[in-house]
Amino acid sequence: IENMRREEPLSFFNEWGIDTVNSILEVKSVDRVELIATGGIQNSLHIAKAIGLGASAVGMSGKLLKILMEQNTSATVEYIRKLHTELKKIAVALNANHILDLQKKPMIIQGSVKDWCQLRRIPIETLANRNDPIS
């Protein structure tokens, strides 16, 4: 993300750092702290996934500031309302009465995130076997 802010990108930053999903899983594997997920959150599905993985809240300043700068305050407020509506739909689809109830729903970790977790010995089986059924 840093290269997107630079006039002259530095290619070595392209694969630098830990992405948001892996960061959440890293922190939650060692501590039960309240966690705010930030970095790369762009839409309601990203929010729901971050909450489901254990974040208590999310920050998405980049996306909101982009809308504000390219459009206006009204468009930014409308986008936030859209996120809220979509999150309600996601919660209903997963039989969650409250957004934080997503933390009780089973989640299957796949692909490169699964590979990361296996190498780091982060126990993701507990996410897949949470016992609050979706239906």
N, C-alpha and C positions, 0 to 999 in steps of 0.2 A: 504494500500500500504506500510505502514511503516514496517509491519511484514515481507513482502517479502524481505526487505533489512537487516533484522536481522538474526544473527545466531541462536538465541534463541527467537522465537516469543512470544509476550505477548498477550494472547488470548483476553484480554479486549480491545485491539486496533482493533479487527476484525470488529466491528460495530461502530467505533469511527468516528466522523466528519460528514461532509455534502458532499454528492457526487457532482460532477461537474455540472450536470443538475440542481439540486436544488439550488446550489450556484449561478448559472447564473440567475435563476428565482428570487431568493431572492434579489440580487443586482438590477436587472432591475425593480423590483416592487417598489423600493424606490428612485431610482436615474437614470438619463439618461446618466450616465458616459460612456466613452469608456471603454470596458471591454475586457481583454484577458483571455480566458478560458484555464485552465491548469489542469492537474491531470486526468489520465485515458484516455486521447485522444490517440487512437490506430490506427485509420484508417480514410479513407475519409468520411465515413458515420458519424462518430463521429464529424469530423470537420464541415460537413454540418449542422448537428443538432445544434452544439454549435453556429454557425453563425446564423442559423435560429432563435434560442432563443434570440439572441441579442448580442452575442460576436462580437467584431470587428476583432479579430484575435485569434489564438490558439497557445499554446505551447505544444510540445510533446517530450520533451527531453528524457524521460525514454525509449520510444520505439526506438528512433533514436540512442541513446547511446547503447542500447542492440544490435542493428544491427551492429553498428560500432565495438563493442567489440567482438561479436561472429563471424563477417564476416570481412568486410573491408570498406574502404571509398567508393569504387565503388558501393558496395551493398547498402550503405546508400544513396548515390546520386540517385541510381536507384529506391529505395523505394520512395524517395521524388518526383521523376518524375512520378512514378506510382500514387501517391496521387494526383498530379496535374492533370493528365489525368482523373482519376476517378472523381475528383471534377468537371471538365468540363462536364463530362457525366451526373452527378447529376444535375448540373445547367441546362443543355439542357432539361433533363427529366422534370424539374420543370418550364421550360420556364423563366429562369432567365438569363439575359444578363451579369450580373456581380455577383460574389460570394456574395456580400453584399445585392443583391436583394433577397436572401433567407430570409432576415428579413421581407420582405413584403408578403411572402407566408403563407397561412393558415397552422397551425400546431395543431394537436390534441394531447392533453396531457392525458395519460392514466395511469392506474396501480398505483404503489406506489408513483410516482411523482405527479399524480393527488391528491392522498390522502394527501401528504405533503402540496401541494398548498392549498387545502381546509382547512386543519388545521391551516395553517399560514395565511389564508385569502389573498392569492396571486391570483389576478384576471387573470385566464388563458383563460377566454372566449374571450378576445381580440385577443389572438393568433389564436384561432380557427376561428374567424370571420374577419381576415384581408382580405381586398377586392382585392388583386392582384391575380387574378385567375391563376391556374396552366396551363390551356389550353385556 
